[in-house]
Amino acid sequence: MTTAPAPDEQARPVRELVLAPSPPSSTSLLTHWSDRLRHAAIILIAGALALTALVLFAQLAIGPAIAAFACLVAAALVPWRLHDSSTALDDALGVSPVEMPVVRAIVAGMPDPAVLLDRAGRVIHLNAAAAQLAPALRVRELAQFALRSPEIVTALREAIATSEPRRATYLDHGSIERWLELIIAPVQVPTAFGGTDQCMLMTFHDLTPLRRVEEMRADFVANASHELRTPLAALSGFIDTLQGQARDDPKARERFLGIMHAQATRMARLIDDLLSLSRVELSAHVRPDAMIDLKPLIKQVTDGLEPLAKERQVVIELELPEDAATIAGDREELLRVFENLIENALKYGASGGRVVVSVVAAVSGDGVPEYRALVRDFGPGIPPEHLPRLTERFYRVDVGDSRSQGGTGLGLALVKHIVNRHRGRLLIESVLKKGATFTVCFPQGKPQV
């Protein structure tokens, strides 16, 4: 039987194991000393050269020279902390708290374009939205050199001079015009020595949707009141006639009811086009990002318009590529584009007997790959003086013909706004008695997997 050790005898070696520091190994000591000698190599080399020169030219004895060099080596091996402490202090005082990564992360996380400036107006931090809005902004450079708008420069100078908040509204003339509001707010930040310093936070708010809504309301009231006046007057007149002298005339009543139905349909289309145009204008600054293949979309439109083509005795010919023609777009809006263009070709170019719809790959003048969708008719064509104004609201080459065909005068205006929202182009070509060609160009998107 084995006897258990006494409690004191069992605890003593454990206590000694915990409290006694493990001695450093010879390998770690050699590595530590070699690192210190390497860091002090320049000083040791300079000392050795100086002592050698004294031995050779100043008749210094070799013994004292070796002793002096040994003292230098010993000093290099001593673990002095002065150098590390001073370096740490310099590092701590050299970085301002406002330049630390946490402040940069806060500015980068703001949803709106944001720029943090020092008291002189130099850029300290900016987020990705601000870099996209003003690509000329650079860290540690004056913001007023990159933001050339007079409203911005004036507000920035006043904020620097008075240390008070400032606001400014301005129009950004880019590829898509946008209304922006600039807000400059002073911010008190701590310094490395315990004091406070003043910075300025610039934020930009996009007011374009609000402006679009205001313009949409004004345009809708003006256009609706103008275009709805004629069909409303016709409806009112026919109703009075049916209530009066044509009350007991079945043939007149039947004819008038047909006209009233056509006028009511025209008003419904007009309101639908106005609402569609307003929605597109409201989101004109937002580019669609869904990947859409033009081939099945165009086939869907032509299949839906086949009854109209048979009624007008027009043949629709499709010339589509074998591969997918993919663009970044909004499916419903693209359907509206091709419905308007192909329907116009069937209505106003019916005398040509055929309409050709084709899609080709091309390169724009800027070297950007794009797809071009062409809708060509072989009708009477469009006089050249009307071509520049075809996409204006309610502009018609022949008012009577357009209204008899059920047109609202908004179709090409809607096409133009949708194409602009997709960062594309609308081209119109026509030769009298040889037809017209409407081409919409869209930047190519990534092919679908």
Summary of the structure (lengths in Angstrom):
residues: 449
radius of gyration: 40.5
end to end distance: 78.0
largest distance: 143.7
contacts: 1238
relative contact order: 0.06
helix: 53%
strand: 20%
